[in-house]
């Protein structure tokens, strides 16, 4: 009789008859490990773009959840993962308080830990739902578990984008902004769809540790995830190869980046000098004739009156405005309604060569605590950016027609972070114009993340993006997400650029928006149900 090889089992059954998972899942300090895994996942985001860390962070999170016997424990593991993710990913938010630290010093602990703690609730709810549904559906093994996790991760990212006015910053899909071929998938499924694919592909390697799943099945599942990303990159490469790089004829834009420190931007003693700096940069000789000049958000504060009522400064702007062109600038506005109440707006206005305002747009998605105070009756403190008054919200995204320019959809500050909400109903714009002031956050990861996020809006909508920031990052992005002109963070100067042409037709995501993601989530649900039936 031939010798028979006796293999030691990968793991021995426990008292319940189930094989235990790897030691990592049952060793001590699981909440600390969850925090560390969340912090590790941040390295995949801009500006680092170390995407492979997700293949440790997400499987590690799922392994920890295998040892969570109670719903409360599952929520805690997810919360600590999210706390690490948002604490490290959003550390820069507190830098805004240091522009007036004598006034806002007491808010620093809340900004550093409060916002991450609140956002971590969404990851805690993700893992809680995963725990409950896994047991409800008896999904204690197999491929259905990472699929269920990816589906729930995306659903709660969606929720984070809408609850309490929404804050969809650092969606996991943004890890691909630094990989242009994969980034092209945003034109089909948007940022949330990329988050679903990313969470699934990153979670699939957990099957390699599943003691109930045959090794060959686990390897096949993991390789399938890599195949999905590879196939996406191949398709994206082909899409980029077909991009013709067309530009709008007869238009050359000048982006003005004055690099004014935030502590000096609103100083009454510096406002005149700051305004003159904009004028000087706008008048600098260049190469090709400039047709339009663009300044950043709140580039012209009240000096002392608002720009609409200040003919002297409008004429000064007109003097540096190209012939038959415009200077577009961010500036606060004030209007008195029929009820006699004066309302303030964070606005964009266009000034022509005669000093007339030919168009205006009011920001509609305001920053809570920055531009207005929620629950002002309960919180009698001033907004950080707006001073002693609250800004009012404009009517919403709109297509603005300005002389000599294609129709444009203006965006101010973080209005560009909301997928599917950067263009209005009706006429399709031909480009996106984002004015912002990231000087609040200094030389941190915040401005880099903000620029990357708005780049994805260009790919989603199939529209070029022009972004002008006070201290950077300013640049021009074509409808494929490629940067065609650039001024780095903190550099003072100008950059002249042609305006890339929009795609002839809206992208699938630009046409159908979130419905693309809903179809993907429903497909995942169907796969999970079928996997349960055939398990």
FIKE-606716 format. One line per field, with one value per residue (C-alpha): residue number from 0; residue in one letter; x, y, z. Coordinates in steps of 0.001 Angstrom, whole numbers, plus 500000, padded with zeros to 6 digits. Layout:
k: [NUM,...]
r: [a,...]
X: [X,...]
Y: [Y,...]
Z: [Z,...]
END
This chain:
k: [0,1,2,3,4,5,6,7,8,9,10,11,12,13,14,15,16,17,18,19,20,21,22,23,24,25,26,27,28,29,30,31,32,33,34,35,36,37,38,39,40,41,42,43,44,45,46,47,48,49,50,51,52,53,54,55,56,57,58,59,60,61,62,63,64,65,66,67,68,69,70,71,72,73,74,75,76,77,78,79,80,81,82,83,84,85,86,87,88,89,90,91,92,93,94,95,96,97,98,99,100,101,102,103,104,105,106,107,108,109,110,111,112,113,114,115,116,117,118,119,120,121,122,123,124,125,126,127,128,129,130,131,132,133,134,135,136,137,138,139,140,141,142,143,144,145,146,147,148,149,150,151,152,153,154,155,156,157,158,159,160,161,162,163,164,165,166,167,168,169,170,171,172,173,174,175,176,177,178,179,180,181,182,183,184,185,186,187,188,189,190,191,192,193,194,195,196,197,198,199,200,201,202,203,204,205,206,207,208,209,210,211,212,213,214,215,216,217,218,219,220,221,222,223,224,225,226,227,228,229,230,231,232,233,234,235,236,237,238,239,240,241,242,243,244,245,246,247,248,249,250,251,252,253,254,255,256,257,258,259,260,261,262,263,264,265,266,267,268,269,270,271,272,273,274,275,276,277,278,279,280,281,282,283,284,285,286,287,288,289,290,291,292,293,294,295,296,297,298,299,300,301,302,303,304,305,306,307,308,309,310,311,312,313,314,315,316,317,318,319,320,321,322,323,324,325,326,327,328,329,330,331,332,333,334,335,336,337,338,339,340,341,342,343,344,345,346,347,348,349,350,351,352,353,354,355,356,357,358,359,360,361,362,363,364,365,366,367,368,369,370,371,372,373,374,375,376,377,378,379,380,381,382,383,384,385,386,387,388,389,390,391,392,393,394,395,396,397,398,399,400,401,402,403,404,405,406,407,408,409,410,411,412,413,414,415,416,417,418,419,420,421,422,423,424,425,426,427,428,429,430,431,432,433,434,435,436,437,438,439,440,441,442,443,444,445,446,447,448,449,450,451,452,453,454,455,456,457,458,459,460,461,462,463,464,465,466,467,468,469,470,471,472,473,474,475,476,477,478,479,480,481,482,483,484,485,486,487,488,489,490,491,492,493,494,495,496,497,498,499,500,501,502,503,504,505,506,507,508,509,510,511,512,513,514,515,516,517,518,519,520,521,522,523,524,525,526,527,528,529,530,531,532,533,534]
r: [x,x,x,x,x,x,x,x,x,x,x,x,x,x,x,x,x,x,x,x,x,x,x,x,x,x,x,x,x,x,x,x,x,x,x,x,x,x,x,x,x,x,x,x,x,x,x,x,x,x,x,x,x,x,x,x,x,x,x,x,x,x,x,x,x,x,x,x,x,x,x,x,x,x,x,x,x,x,x,x,x,x,x,x,x,x,x,x,x,x,x,x,x,x,x,x,x,x,x,x,x,x,x,x,x,x,x,x,x,x,x,x,x,x,x,x,x,x,x,x,x,x,x,x,x,x,x,x,x,x,x,x,x,x,x,x,x,x,x,x,x,x,x,x,x,x,x,x,x,x,x,x,x,x,x,x,x,x,x,x,x,x,x,x,x,x,x,x,x,x,x,x,x,x,x,x,x,x,x,x,x,x,x,x,x,x,x,x,x,x,x,x,x,x,x,x,x,x,x,x,x,x,x,x,x,x,x,x,x,x,x,x,x,x,x,x,x,x,x,x,x,x,x,x,x,x,x,x,x,x,x,x,x,x,x,x,x,x,x,x,x,x,x,x,x,x,x,x,x,x,x,x,x,x,x,x,x,x,x,x,x,x,x,x,x,x,x,x,x,x,x,x,x,x,x,x,x,x,x,x,x,x,x,x,x,x,x,x,x,x,x,x,x,x,x,x,x,x,x,x,x,x,x,x,x,x,x,x,x,x,x,x,x,x,x,x,x,x,x,x,x,x,x,x,x,x,x,x,x,x,x,x,x,x,x,x,x,x,x,x,x,x,x,x,x,x,x,x,x,x,x,x,x,x,x,x,x,x,x,x,x,x,x,x,x,x,x,x,x,x,x,x,x,x,x,x,x,x,x,x,x,x,x,x,x,x,x,x,x,x,x,x,x,x,x,x,x,x,x,x,x,x,x,x,x,x,x,x,x,x,x,x,x,x,x,x,x,x,x,x,x,x,x,x,x,x,x,x,x,x,x,x,x,x,x,x,x,x,x,x,x,x,x,x,x,x,x,x,x,x,x,x,x,x,x,x,x,x,x,x,x,x,x,x,x,x,x,x,x,x,x,x,x,x,x,x,x,x,x,x,x,x,x,x,x,x,x,x,x,x,x,x,x,x,x,x,x,x,x,x,x,x,x,x,x,x,x,x,x,x,x,x,x,x,x,x,x,x,x,x,x,x,x,x,x,x,x,x,x,x,x,x,x,x,x]
X: [500000,501311,502099,499354,500381,498627,498309,497821,494563,494912,493149,491277,487549,486556,483774,481107,482494,483819,487445,489052,490458,494124,495783,495573,491803,491864,494929,494558,493876,491454,490249,493803,494420,491264,492508,495883,494295,492168,495219,497065,494286,494816,498126,496137,494526,496030,498672,500420,498434,499953,496992,498406,497953,494222,494933,496078,493665,490349,491132,492500,489241,487211,489406,488771,485038,485211,485885,483095,480446,478191,476785,478244,481713,481251,480257,483245,485688,484263,484171,487820,488795,486922,488375,491901,490976,489433,491778,494836,493066,491527,494159,494506,490975,492120,494715,491907,491544,495142,494402,492835,493954,493334,489628,489208,491761,489014,487684,490943,490201,486751,488155,490968,488885,485233,484816,486654,484594,481366,482375,483554,479926,479367,482105,480781,477332,478940,480518,477435,475231,477789,477734,473952,473334,476073,474380,470872,471787,474091,477046,479852,482165,482830,482825,479527,481156,483559,480805,478423,481115,481861,478169,477629,480798,479523,476007,477318,479702,476602,474885,477895,477503,473960,473361,473634,474328,476892,480678,481830,485522,488114,485793,487821,487351,489639,492679,492582,492947,496685,496162,494600,493667,491633,490287,488456,485922,484491,482935,480801,480058,481345,483252,480795,480935,484724,484431,482347,484859,487796,486282,485425,488810,490659,488494,488708,492139,490452,489244,492842,492473,489038,489444,486123,487000,489168,492499,492033,488739,490309,493206,490789,488718,491762,493058,489615,489882,493228,491768,488947,491433,493663,490746,489596,493093,493282,489920,490972,494245,492321,489968,492887,494530,491427,491412,492178,493076,490821,490571,488037,489302,489957,490101,493192,492644,494968,494784,495997,497407,498568,499640,498321,498646,495229,496218,496837,494001,491337,493635,492265,495821,496692,493544,494635,498043,496403,494063,496983,498849,495965,496049,499814,499740,496834,498753,501983,503076,502668,502941,499704,497172,495000,491233,489974,491473,490315,490876,490197,487431,486890,489797,488110,486813,484883,487363,485466,482333,481280,482549,479111,478912,482586,482933,486537,487737,485599,487326,490723,489781,488547,491970,493648,490808,491710,489904,486458,487196,486311,487891,486093,486619,485301,483880,481288,478005,475304,471681,468656,465503,461926,461626,464339,466842,470400,471749,475338,476573,479836,479807,481511,481144,482383,483652,484042,486401,484042,483804,480294,479270,477986,477203,477098,476705,476031,477428,474635,476422,477820,480344,478751,480627,482762,480251,477244,476485,473980,471557,472626,470098,471871,475433,475964,479412,480628,481414,485137,485230,482225,482957,479979,477416,476128,476320,473060,472783,472235,469574,471771,474043,473425,474764,476052,476396,479201,480229,482906,482917,481155,478383,479985,478954,480551,481647,482929,485134,483940,480924,483142,483333,479747,479493,476579,475790,478112,475820,472266,469200,468606,471406,474565,477636,480805,483221,483453,484975,486054,487171,488554,490758,492775,495090,493221,495041,498632,501032,499077,497410,494107,494730,496119,493057,490755,492416,492254,488566,487658,489675,487296,484338,485833,485990,482520,480896,483105,483773,487050,487748,489448,490440,491833,492975,494425,497566,497134,496603,495446,495228,493344,492062,490720,487555,489725,491190,494575,496210,497132,498217,499357,500474,501727,500718,502154,503622,502792,502265,500048,499557,498044,496145,493852,490437,490019,486877,484105,483159,480499,478047,477568,479272,477065,477540,476869,473624,472326,474253,473662,471359,474527,475630,472161,472302,475709,474454,471391,473638,475770,472641,471519,474921,474859,471383,472335,475510,473460,471092,473919,476304]
Y: [500000,503415,505843,508385,511959,513326,517141,519188,521139,524871,525386,523330,523750,525637,524647,525824,523657,526611,526881,529958,532763,533864,534992,538649,538461,537165,538807,541631,545332,544943,548543,549853,547694,549057,552610,551738,550135,553227,555471,553163,553454,557238,556637,555513,558954,562057,563297,559989,557622,554466,552359,548918,549728,549149,545465,545316,547804,546401,542672,543532,545271,542258,539897,541964,541806,538008,538105,540584,538456,541373,544238,546797,545372,545424,549092,549925,548263,550221,553453,553183,552344,555449,557580,556685,557255,560685,561858,561397,562277,565518,566734,569907,571166,572597,574786,577213,578124,579313,582334,583807,581421,583969,583828,580208,578375,576591,575042,573275,570038,569864,570399,567877,565081,566123,566028,562682,561254,562315,561011,557748,557021,556222,553570,552252,551886,550158,547455,547185,546584,544092,542209,542089,541157,538535,536735,537347,535844,533193,534505,533112,532304,532731,535491,537012,538620,541005,541816,542662,544769,546756,547362,548663,550759,552535,552991,554744,556851,557956,558734,560771,562867,563934,563761,567140,568965,566286,566006,563498,564268,561502,558952,555798,556080,559131,556890,556522,560224,559594,556716,558401,555174,553861,557345,557194,554816,557860,558857,555704,555271,558387,558629,556445,553724,553775,553498,550338,548762,549815,548510,545192,544648,545646,543383,540238,539145,538397,535187,533955,533675,532061,528565,527497,528419,526183,527805,527732,529600,532254,532750,532960,535577,537698,537477,538430,541661,542459,541567,544081,546890,545790,545640,549069,550469,548959,550477,553819,553770,553247,556104,558436,557398,558594,561995,564695,567489,569992,573541,576341,578683,582324,581994,582319,582435,583996,582384,584770,583265,586044,583692,585935,584568,584105,586158,589128,588581,590315,592667,596203,597510,595020,594999,597790,596182,592808,594341,596044,592732,591233,594177,593943,590195,590602,593209,591203,590765,587229,585152,584736,587548,586927,587209,586660,587052,584986,585736,583437,583231,586486,588066,591470,591924,595086,597962,599296,598977,595991,595781,596280,599724,600632,602161,603154,599608,598294,600788,599670,596081,597250,598787,595341,593527,592439,594262,592732,590331,589936,589701,587091,587384,586092,588747,589042,590725,592382,592870,594289,592270,593504,592662,595205,592562,592798,589445,588571,586222,584532,585332,585352,588376,589209,592728,593949,596528,599361,598379,596948,593709,591453,588341,587023,583764,583173,580139,577746,575024,576853,575486,574884,576723,578403,580531,580205,578877,576024,576356,579958,580359,577578,578417,582181,582216,583654,581600,581234,582658,584998,586974,588316,587591,584481,584132,583286,580386,580942,579108,576222,575121,577064,577582,581132,582881,585438,587525,585900,582608,579262,578624,577876,576220,578206,576493,578262,576556,573092,573053,570972,568035,566862,564248,564767,568238,570563,571437,572709,571512,572760,573972,571902,574022,573692,574036,574158,577162,576624,579576,578703,579897,577088,579511,578568,575224,576190,573670,570602,567708,569616,571676,568599,566572,569407,569689,565918,565818,568525,566750,563825,566160,566931,563236,562502,565287,565210,568923,570821,572398,575721,576109,579328,579421,582187,580260,577181,574761,576523,574760,573719,570154,568669,566486,563373,564620,565529,568681,570978,574051,574275,576621,574749,575376,578570,579966,583533,584169,583621,580908,581487,578614,577706,576411,572686,571758,569762,566324,566478,564435,564026,561028,558153,559411,562998,561833,559412,560351,558319,555874,554198,553516,552300,549696,548546,548263,546304,543953,543381,542677,540109,538404,538221,536681,534151,533284,532612,530349,528341,528314]
Z: [500000,499069,501808,502441,503211,506276,506206,509319,509065,508514,511834,514371,515089,518197,520604,518171,515390,513385,512447,513969,511860,511952,515171,514081,514437,518005,519506,521992,521443,518497,518785,518645,515596,513990,514595,513073,510006,509438,509707,507305,504722,504550,502752,499704,499396,497802,497978,498836,496530,498074,496953,497938,501650,501166,500562,504169,505730,504493,504963,508402,509292,508147,510154,513261,512597,512546,516285,517046,518742,519673,517614,520007,519428,515662,515801,518008,515598,512675,514645,515648,512058,510893,513673,512582,508939,509459,512215,510001,506757,508061,510530,508472,509254,512586,510826,509900,513577,513821,511635,514802,517511,520272,519418,518418,520601,522526,519294,518391,520321,518736,515235,515727,517256,517053,513278,512898,515775,514066,510648,512202,513084,509412,509394,512695,511147,508163,510316,512524,509476,508169,511465,511680,508045,508026,510869,509611,506228,507739,505747,507857,504959,501250,498677,499755,502789,500980,498491,501330,503010,499828,499264,502807,502727,499616,500992,504076,501998,500098,503384,504503,501363,502297,506050,507842,504532,503633,503752,501096,501577,501095,499529,499052,495275,495231,495585,491782,490936,490767,488281,485210,483337,486288,486959,483621,485196,486992,483663,483934,487629,489394,492663,494579,491948,492121,495903,495513,493141,495329,498553,496885,495255,498436,500619,498445,499784,503117,501489,501585,505367,505314,506831,505271,501697,499466,498793,495021,495343,497538,495133,492209,494039,494838,491277,489996,491955,490361,486972,487491,488156,485272,482843,484014,483457,479962,479047,480544,478602,475370,476301,476947,473660,471829,473534,470973,473402,471634,472982,472623,469884,470667,474467,476654,480399,482965,486406,489119,492312,494706,497546,500317,503836,505423,508458,506134,503675,505789,507698,507072,506834,504089,501951,499637,499071,498449,495883,494146,494027,492046,489642,489150,488471,486062,484052,483793,480149,478850,475710,473776,474199,477261,476774,480328,483808,486803,490493,493458,496063,498032,496171,496616,500173,501113,500771,502741,500611,498547,494978,493420,495058,494550,491084,491759,492259,489428,487122,488485,487593,484191,483521,483681,481923,478375,475530,474942,477804,481470,484889,486988,490718,493983,496275,499048,498107,500187,499159,500928,500427,500184,503873,504648,505811,504499,503352,502593,499871,499008,495320,491958,489675,486167,485444,481858,480388,481325,484971,484624,486342,483572,485600,489160,491024,494735,496534,497519,499518,502520,505017,508440,511213,508542,506615,508881,512342,512527,515455,515977,518789,520681,519613,520017,518387,515088,511975,511386,507855,507808,510964,512851,510111,508393,504646,502874,500436,496720,494708,493594,490756,487570,484080,483762,480407,480256,477231,475112,477041,476673,479238,482615,485874,488725,491947,495035,497629,498582,496282,494013,496442,495849,493084,490716,492088,490191,487271,487255,485409,481892,479648,479871,480695,478652,481563,485347,487126,490729,492857,496263,499093,500638,502456,505640,505649,504869,503367,504475,502677,502557,499391,497596,498519,497433,494023,493492,494408,491913,489211,489486,488863,485443,484534,485886,483876,480777,481304,481646,485023,485705,489349,490826,494455,496583,497516,495349,493966,490779,487463,484357,483974,480747,480668,481109,484389,482923,484305,481406,483420,487027,489792,492868,496433,497905,494674,493700,490020,487018,484451,481018,479491,476647,477685,476925,475034,476666,475403,472708,474783,478519,480071,481309,484853,483781,482175,484815,487958,491105,489313,487990,491561,492554,489776,491040,494618,493521,491563,494657,496693,494143,494202,498005,497980,495312,497204,500309,498394,496807,499777]
END
